């Protein structure tokens, strides 16, 4: 079976050696837009366990390993290619290491240029004729609708679509130049033709796969009906085409352009961009090679516009392009931190229904609260209430300050305790630490027999905030479901005077601003006072003593500690490396802010 047919029929998968996120993302976008499965299975790099990319509009993590030997054997049968984006001096070593672990793989692309010649010739002697390898130097291999190995065809989703890379066609693009491979792919699309495949041989002096090998692929490929070739002065590649045609080993029509006639305008030969683009002999000039190609029937254009026009005469043109909407891909924005939802924030459990407890079993939270109080909870209502508080407060997403700080610290490589400590240190009056002060306020209001109106006026007149009131997300008409779940416990309490007072205060504050609702901190503070007073017999003085010891804040710290640790462990397992805030989010820099 022809290698190209094997690629089209199989599940082409690859391992990336080195770090080049833009190229990897372009491959994933190609896979997604083509309706294929994800082809990038693993990345071999240091300093992280995973790297974040997009699959369509959904964020995914691709696992990273320190060596090819660490990649799970279960991936072995699915890995057919290596994308090697290591530096020139490490390219040969990493390529050998890949094939030692994946000997059945089809081939590779070596992205780096200036690979030492000794390394390049070693790669040729080892793999030429056995593996298809694009490079060193260049942009890789593309099989339309099936495989994108490298930057070939573009690194933006808009380029992939405009070049019609998801449509299987009949024209093969072949070149040593990475830049011109991209230009030819676009030119073929503009000429109304579609690609069968494209192969960038590589601009270094010693590419691994020769031009003859690539043209043999095109000749044996039933999908390929014609070939678009770009060459330049220097080297003798074009004479390989001449010999293949003379020996009838290449029978398909070829349209070619050989750049570099400008060299004839200088007294001495000029070194062009690629290592071998320098005339050493007269027959290596662009003019000589054009004439040699024409002698065997190749349409070798004198100008690039003439070449572009000739592409339209190659076979094909009846292909139908699928309609592709890339709007969602262009609108996507990467999250700053990758994290899952520790608890289902949309599914608030029911604790009380029709005046009866739904969950009355005691567990960790009620046991921990008993330890904090120094005596056992006796009432089933008390036990169920504190279990409810624990479930409702264990996590509130990865975007709150404590979770963010914990994750950033973990990403910096710190240990669990250090990362947890960093998150816990953010707890205070603005985040999670308002329950205790809210309890003090409700006790003050109830003990003084003040009306809600006078209480609000007195507190605000003193320049103090009413902690437990106000929410950034929820407001009148859009209540916090956690507060509703807590409020259900009032059905089990005959008086609940603290919660009643808190609701009365809310009525006053929301009259001024719809967002000044009773929040979960204020609700928990009020119901905790009611539960301890009515179910456990605590006096006003005992409740005041608990507030002085910050008992009420412990109700937040206990469950949220577990939530922080869940985020920390997740970050350590994913290990995306050191966190750095994207430049796009740095709105100001030193000197940008001025006092008005």
ABEGO torsion letter per residue (X at the ends): XBAAAAAAABBBBBBBBEBBAAAAAAAAAAAAAAGBBBABABBBBBGBABBBBBBEABBBBBBBBABAAABBAAAAAABABBBBABBAAAAAAAAAAAAAABAABABBBBABBGBBAAAAAAAAAAABGABBBBOBEEAEBBBBGABBBEABGEABAAAAAAAGAABBBABBBBBABAAAAAAAAAAAAAAGBBBABBBBAEABABBABBAAAAAAAAAABAABABBBBBBBBEEAAAAAAAAAAAAGABABBBBBBBBGAAAAABABBBBBABAABBBABAAABAAAAAAAAAAAGBBBBABAAAAAAAAAABBEGABBBBBBBAAAAAABBBBABBBBBABBAABBBBABBGGBBABABBBAAAAAAAAAAGBBBABAAAAAAAAAAAAAAABAEAABAAAAAAAAAAAAGBBAAAAAAAAAAABBAABGAAAAAAAAAAAAAAAAGBBAAAAAAAAAAAGBBBBGBEBAABBBGBBBAAAAAAAAAAAABAAGAAAAAAAAAAAAAAAABAABBBBAAAAAAAAAAAAAAAAAGBBAAAAAAAAAAGAAAAAAAAAAAAAAAAAAAAAAAAGAEBBBBBAAABABBBGABBBX
